[in-house]
């Protein structure tokens, strides 16, 4: 096997670590509590609030990115960085998807329960936001002025979601959840809209 092939195998495994760590930890907790028809909300929240799972998953992805960049020829590095930005956004999107699926399963598809479990998580919101921020930073190395624009403000809004839940929610749970939901919607729109606007101008 070529060195490049080994790098690709290693990085693929590293990119899967966040999902594997969450799944294995959740399964272990579920077995301890007793396997049931629905995933207990306590298990879901314990996994999504685990700093260990967050750190392990984040470090694995960042190490994978470093390995891919370091193992790429200088002439091809710019193109590789661009593809890595897309890869990070795909991982972020997948993490949100699985977090939502987990919340649906843990709540028995109850809308209020889904919102409560999903918003009650912590690192299931921070992890994808950080990956999107990193993907944005590595693909615009010479355009730091863009950091003050709408997309970065959207990422900041997403990072404030768990803060509103844990700080405001401690005093007024419904106010905290409402603020978190508003930040989530605003942050997502601020991140997506600039891309659409740019596409419209080019069209």
SENUSE-431377 format. One line per 8 residues: number of its first residue (from 1); for each residue x, y, z of C-alpha. Coordinates in Angstrom, 3 decimals, decimal comma, padded with zeros to 6 digits. Example, Ala and Ser with C-alpha at 12.3 -4.5 7.8 and 13.67 -1.06 7.14 Angstrom:
residues 2
1 = 012,300 -004,500 007,800  013,670 -001,060 007,140 .
end
This chain:
residues 203
1 = 000,000 000,000 000,000  001,311 003,470 -000,907  002,010 006,132 001,686  -000,842 008,200 000,279  -003,197 005,240 000,646  -002,172 004,756 004,265  -002,779 008,446 004,958  -006,259 008,191 003,478 .
9 = -007,093 005,115 005,559  -005,839 006,742 008,744  -007,672 010,012 008,166  -010,900 008,194 007,290  -010,728 006,348 010,603  -009,962 009,574 012,454  -012,965 011,320 010,893  -015,172 008,467 012,120 .
17 = -013,916 008,738 015,719  -016,492 011,365 016,870  -019,365 009,149 015,741  -017,828 005,919 017,035  -016,977 007,464 020,417  -020,507 008,799 020,861  -022,108 005,534 019,773  -019,913 003,303 021,961 .
25 = -020,266 005,523 025,021  -024,015 005,762 024,548  -024,330 002,001 024,088  -022,308 001,361 027,237  -024,540 003,694 029,268  -027,650 002,168 027,735  -026,553 -001,346 028,658  -025,832 -000,227 032,219 .
33 = -029,344 001,188 032,557  -030,930 -001,766 030,803  -031,758 -001,930 027,111  -035,229 -000,541 026,455  -037,418 000,156 023,433  -036,403 003,818 023,454  -033,034 005,357 024,118  -033,247 006,959 027,595 .
41 = -033,006 010,752 027,501  -030,441 010,549 030,310  -028,144 008,540 028,058  -028,553 010,961 025,161  -027,859 013,986 027,351  -024,904 012,339 029,088  -023,251 011,612 025,742  -023,944 015,031 024,224 .
49 = -022,739 016,772 027,389  -019,587 014,668 027,768  -016,402 016,768 027,533  -014,379 013,582 027,045  -016,324 012,566 023,945  -016,091 016,124 022,626  -012,324 016,372 023,158  -011,583 012,940 021,705 .
57 = -013,754 013,562 018,645  -012,457 017,078 018,022  -008,796 016,090 018,381  -009,266 013,100 016,072  -010,747 015,276 013,322  -008,107 017,990 013,693  -005,302 015,407 013,647  -006,852 013,954 010,498 .
65 = -006,841 017,380 008,885  -003,201 017,937 009,882  -002,187 014,544 008,469  -003,938 015,221 005,153  -002,349 018,649 004,767  001,081 017,442 005,864  000,969 014,450 003,539  000,066 016,493 000,458 .
73 = 002,652 017,883 -001,940  003,125 021,638 -001,701  001,885 022,092 -005,267  -001,403 020,342 -004,475  -001,866 021,675 -000,965  -004,128 024,573 -001,908  -006,594 022,230 -003,619  -006,391 019,813 -000,695 .
81 = -007,231 022,565 001,792  -010,297 023,432 -000,264  -011,506 019,823 -000,249  -010,813 019,555 003,477  -013,078 022,520 004,090  -015,878 020,607 002,381  -015,025 017,453 004,344  -015,272 019,303 007,658 .
89 = -018,647 020,735 006,711  -019,892 017,275 005,758  -018,761 015,913 009,145  -020,481 018,843 010,872  -023,697 018,211 008,958  -023,562 014,488 009,731  -023,052 015,182 013,433  -026,132 017,420 013,516 .
97 = -028,139 014,801 011,608  -027,241 012,009 014,034  -027,844 014,300 017,021  -031,352 015,032 015,742  -032,007 011,339 015,020  -030,847 010,491 018,542  -033,135 013,130 020,029  -036,075 011,769 018,033 .
105 = -035,375 008,227 019,209  -034,857 009,288 022,828  -038,106 011,259 022,931  -040,302 008,798 021,067  -040,752 011,368 018,283  -042,433 013,795 020,688  -041,792 017,309 019,278  -041,339 018,909 022,702 .
113 = -039,106 016,074 023,814  -037,039 016,314 020,627  -036,474 020,032 021,133  -035,718 019,588 024,821  -033,208 016,786 024,313  -031,507 018,344 021,295  -031,237 021,794 022,838  -030,336 020,242 026,183 .
121 = -027,206 018,815 024,649  -024,034 020,839 024,754  -021,274 019,540 022,545  -023,699 018,267 019,900  -024,116 021,987 019,113  -020,585 023,222 019,749  -018,819 020,440 017,820  -020,378 021,117 014,382 .
129 = -020,105 024,882 014,875  -016,375 024,565 015,553  -015,861 022,342 012,510  -017,655 024,856 010,296  -015,543 027,669 011,737  -012,327 025,718 011,124  -013,420 024,842 007,569  -014,089 028,500 006,933 .
137 = -010,752 029,629 008,351  -008,547 027,152 006,497  -010,118 027,942 003,133  -009,663 031,744 003,346  -006,103 032,126 004,688  -005,641 035,519 003,046  -009,110 036,955 003,613  -009,252 037,552 007,345 .
145 = -011,467 040,607 006,821  -014,239 038,149 005,928  -014,303 037,022 009,564  -016,272 040,141 010,446  -019,000 039,297 007,974  -022,374 037,612 008,406  -021,176 034,005 008,189  -018,805 034,323 011,143 .
153 = -021,467 036,103 013,178  -023,730 033,155 012,435  -021,131 030,745 013,801  -020,806 032,861 016,944  -024,594 032,724 017,358  -024,455 028,921 017,102  -021,717 028,775 019,728  -023,916 030,837 022,057 .
161 = -026,752 028,282 021,889  -025,444 026,030 024,687  -024,473 029,099 026,723  -028,070 030,324 026,687  -029,309 026,887 027,713  -026,967 026,466 030,641  -026,771 030,040 031,891  -030,238 031,434 031,142 .
169 = -031,877 028,012 031,439  -030,653 027,623 035,016  -032,962 030,463 036,004  -035,785 030,211 033,454  -035,747 026,963 031,502  -038,299 028,039 028,892  -036,619 031,406 028,364  -033,293 029,643 027,958 .
177 = -034,700 027,151 025,456  -036,487 029,899 023,550  -033,355 032,009 023,332  -031,314 028,976 022,297  -033,798 028,128 019,549  -033,752 031,722 018,299  -029,939 031,745 018,239  -029,925 028,413 016,419 .
185 = -032,287 029,668 013,704  -030,573 033,045 013,341  -027,108 031,468 013,336  -028,059 028,908 010,693  -029,655 031,571 008,475  -026,713 033,944 008,821  -024,348 031,139 007,836  -026,360 029,962 004,823 .
193 = -027,695 033,222 003,367  -024,342 034,733 002,242  -023,681 031,717 000,020  -027,110 031,990 -001,592  -026,729 035,718 -002,103  -023,351 035,211 -003,783  -024,770 032,559 -006,069  -027,640 034,852 -007,043 .
201 = -025,236 037,652 -007,942  -023,122 035,372 -010,117  -026,258 034,016 -011,801 .
end
